[in-house]
Amino acid sequence: MQEKNIFSTGVSSAPSASEAVEEAYEQAIRRLYGKPALMICYASYTKYPNPYKLEGALRSVSGGAPFIGVSTAGEYAQGEAYTGSLVLALLSDKAFRATVAAAEAAQDDPGRAGERLASRLPGRGIVLLHSAPGREEELLYSLRTRMPSDLLLVGGSSGDDFQLKPPLGYQVSSEASGSGIAVAASIESMTRMIVVGGHACTPTGSYGVATSVAGVRGERLVEIDSRDAVEVYASWIGEEVGRVEAEMLSLGLANPLAVYDPVTGRPYIKHPAFAKKGEGITCFASIPAKQTIHLMRHDRERAVNLPAELAREAERKLGREAAGALLIHCAGAAAYIGEEGRRSLAAKLSEALRAPFAGLAAYGEQWGYYDYGVWPAHNNLTAALLIFTKP
């Protein structure tokens, strides 16, 4: 007889959202102890492009259970890495209860979206957040200032299979679905839960002060030490300015930037995506003005091993075996290690967890260094795990 668990997963690459959800649900429910208290869905953007059809498919199998999910740039489940698939995770009502909320205008008015989420969530347990990419820092700030200061939060922004075109994927939930919104679930449990996150980057010794930043979220680094940021960055990595302007997205994967947190002494990674001399370096996360910016080196082998290392770290902290986990993995890091690296990452994580997991390649990751009691930040090129223990 197949062992049942309080956390279970299913995966499908069926051609339609309804078929894929039904197949993944049938796999997951057979492995679940009890009934679903929450369903979490991660779906390929190009394979399943319509969030409303996906919402309808999830509602048809939910039995009234709440659900949330997003489109991705890659999916993970059952010790494997996927593309063009749909992954479904079920949390059992024998160990969990959940409240789901949704808010519009996460890209246009993130402060208001965060306020709406906070007003609809109970402020207990752990918050799982899936938002539209673009202004996550403001959304996080608005949400966290209205909720208990010790509340843990972990999340991943929607993806669109590396098309990198607005609206950058979609969000689904039992409350509302669409693009440009944010969905969240407050998860309470009789088990222990933990959030751990990290990166695979090391400092190079090159650094300077962000003397000028611009952009709606402060994402454009215009000057470093009062010099053109593109010229400074090019000199740091030993490349011509022209190549940096033409290939910033890929160069930035290997040579990201970072800002060190004054409380933890640990870096928050910023992925530089676009560059133009005179206009600056545009990153996928905000750059705080007047702060020291460090050039980092991204290690591929460490990036492949990172989630497994995080799982072992969590086990040491918890002192219990995992019942299941959610993986939030940066889409940029996934591209950097390649498909073979993703498969190895998933296998290593499965071996370290010894429990089912589901995950996505996200356009931005939200987590914090919770050992220090700090709030979550919007990160790039990182991985985070939300781990549930056995009762």
Secondary structure, DSSP 4 states (H G I P E B T S, - for coil): -PPPBSEEEEEE--SSHHHHHHHHHHHHHHTBSS-EEEEEEEEETTTS--HHHHHHHHHHHHTT--EEEEEES-EEETTEEESS-EEEEEEETTTEEEEEEEES-TTT-HHHHHHHHHHHS-S-SEEEEEE-SS-HHHHHHHHHTTS-TT-EEEEE----TT---TT-S-EEESS--BSS-EEEEEEEESS-EEEEEEE-EEEEEEEEEEEEEESTTS-EEEEETTEEHHHHHHHHHT--HHHHHHHHHHHHHHS-EEEE-TTT--EEEE-EEEEETTTEEEESS---TTSEEEEEEE-HHHHHHHHHHHHHHHHHHH-S-EEEEEEEEEHHHHHHHHHHHHHHHHHHHHHHH-S-EEEEEESSEEE--GGGTPPPEEESSEEEEEEEE--
